[in-house]
Amino acid sequence: MPKATAATAAKEPVSYEAALQELEQLIEQIESGQMPLEQMLSGYQRGASLLTFCRSRLDAVQEQIKVLDDGKLQSWTQE
């Protein structure tokens, strides 16, 4: 697994999916207990940043759906 460096830690993900994948990898590394303490702290900080990114993307999509539904949030049903 690639290790996060200062350069990659500051870089914004290219997509929601990329952020989610990186976040999952970070969680695996942190939970493994094999990371040095300083690296674990920077991984935690990067994870928090990725989580914020993912939440903002989800919020943006939800707002777009509201607009498409004339401002009324409706239950999604498969037809």
C-alpha positions in Angstrom: 0.0 0.0 0.0 1.3 3.4 -0.9 2.2 5.6 2.1 0.9 9.1 2.3 3.6 11.8 2.0 3.3 15.5 2.8 2.7 16.2 -0.9 -0.1 13.7 -1.3 -1.6 14.6 2.1 -2.2 18.2 0.9 -3.6 17.2 -2.5 -7.4 17.2 -3.0 -8.8 14.0 -4.3 -9.9 13.9 -8.0 -13.2 12.3 -7.2 -15.5 11.1 -4.4 -14.6 7.5 -5.3 -10.8 8.2 -5.1 -11.3 9.9 -1.7 -13.3 7.0 -0.4 -10.7 4.5 -1.6 -7.9 6.5 0.0 -9.9 6.8 3.2 -10.5 3.0 3.4 -6.8 2.4 2.9 -5.9 4.8 5.7 -8.4 3.2 8.0 -6.8 -0.2 7.3 -3.3 1.1 8.0 -4.3 2.8 11.2 -6.3 -0.2 12.5 -3.4 -2.5 11.7 -1.4 -0.9 14.5 1.7 -1.1 12.4 2.1 2.7 11.8 4.5 4.8 13.8 2.7 7.3 16.1 3.6 10.4 14.0 2.5 8.7 10.8 -0.7 7.6 12.5 -1.4 11.2 13.5 -0.9 12.5 9.9 -3.0 9.6 8.6 -5.8 10.6 11.0 -5.6 14.2 9.9 -5.7 13.1 6.2 -8.6 10.9 6.9 -10.5 13.8 8.5 -9.8 15.9 5.5 -11.0 13.1 3.1 -14.1 12.6 5.2 -14.9 16.3 4.9 -14.4 16.1 1.2 -16.7 13.1 0.8 -19.4 14.8 3.0 -19.3 18.0 0.9 -19.6 16.0 -2.3 -22.6 14.1 -0.9 -24.2 17.3 0.3 -23.7 18.9 -3.2 -25.4 15.9 -4.9 -28.3 16.0 -2.4 -28.8 19.7 -3.2 -28.8 19.0 -6.9 -31.4 16.3 -6.3 -33.6 18.8 -4.4 -33.4 21.2 -7.3 -34.4 18.4 -9.8 -37.3 17.5 -7.5 -38.5 21.2 -7.4 -37.1 21.6 -3.9 -39.0 18.7 -2.4 -36.9 15.9 -1.1 -38.8 12.7 -2.1 -38.2 9.0 -1.5 -36.3 7.3 -4.3 -38.1 4.3 -5.8 -37.0 2.0 -8.5 -39.5 1.6 -11.3 
